[in-house]
């Protein structure tokens, strides 16, 4: 089950936008928009965390997956 999704827009390791899914299905569809204030190359990271259904409420059994994309703003 997907339990959260977080976005780091500037590569700083700070995940500014966080969505928690407390009782969602195992598949989530997300759309996020972000505006960059200046031109440059940005490496945006999305971290999604999942947990087994039988481990709900436990800090164990949670797995984080990262996806990164390069964004060029001209």
C-alpha positions as semicolon CSV with decimal commas, in nm:
position;residue;x (nm);y (nm);z (nm)
1;X;0,000;0,000;0,000
2;X;0,135;0,347;-0,091
3;X;0,141;0,560;0,226
4;X;0,309;0,887;0,119
5;X;0,463;1,087;-0,165
6;X;0,712;1,373;-0,119
7;X;0,876;1,615;-0,364
8;X;1,221;1,783;-0,351
9;X;1,229;2,042;-0,629
10;X;1,580;2,186;-0,591
11;X;1,796;1,886;-0,496
12;X;1,852;2,015;-0,141
13;X;1,718;1,702;0,028
14;X;1,427;1,901;0,168
15;X;1,093;1,754;0,069
16;X;0,871;2,064;0,058
17;X;0,545;1,903;-0,057
18;X;0,419;1,592;0,121
19;X;0,102;1,391;0,060
20;X;0,001;1,121;0,306
21;X;-0,239;0,846;0,205
22;X;-0,387;0,696;0,520
23;X;-0,642;0,455;0,372
24;X;-0,569;0,440;0,002
25;X;-0,544;0,160;-0,250
26;X;-0,211;0,003;-0,346
27;X;-0,194;0,228;-0,657
28;X;-0,210;0,608;-0,646
29;X;-0,229;0,858;-0,933
30;X;-0,059;1,190;-0,858
31;X;-0,016;1,517;-1,044
32;X;0,203;1,798;-0,915
33;X;0,283;2,140;-1,064
34;X;0,577;2,357;-0,959
35;X;0,711;2,690;-1,087
36;X;1,083;2,765;-1,077
37;X;1,180;3,125;-0,999
38;X;1,491;3,134;-1,219
39;X;1,644;2,959;-1,521
40;X;1,875;2,664;-1,465
41;X;1,898;2,288;-1,450
42;X;1,708;2,133;-1,162
43;X;1,707;1,772;-1,041
44;X;1,363;1,708;-0,900
45;X;1,318;1,403;-0,676
46;X;0,996;1,229;-0,582
47;X;1,007;0,988;-0,288
48;X;0,719;0,743;-0,250
49;X;0,686;0,521;0,054
50;X;0,492;0,199;0,074
51;X;0,408;-0,035;0,358
52;X;0,268;-0,383;0,376
53;X;-0,097;-0,381;0,477
54;X;-0,030;-0,608;0,776
55;X;0,239;-0,366;0,906
56;X;0,006;-0,065;0,940
57;X;0,101;0,150;1,237
58;X;0,449;0,000;1,258
59;X;0,768;0,193;1,165
60;X;0,902;-0,135;1,023
61;X;0,808;-0,279;0,686
62;X;0,816;0,064;0,519
63;X;1,003;0,092;0,186
64;X;1,105;0,419;0,019
65;X;1,150;0,447;-0,357
66;X;1,309;0,745;-0,532
67;X;1,257;0,876;-0,882
68;X;1,456;1,169;-1,022
69;X;1,412;1,380;-1,331
70;X;1,625;1,660;-1,478
71;X;1,431;1,980;-1,553
72;X;1,589;2,252;-1,769
73;X;1,436;2,599;-1,735
74;X;1,536;2,854;-1,998
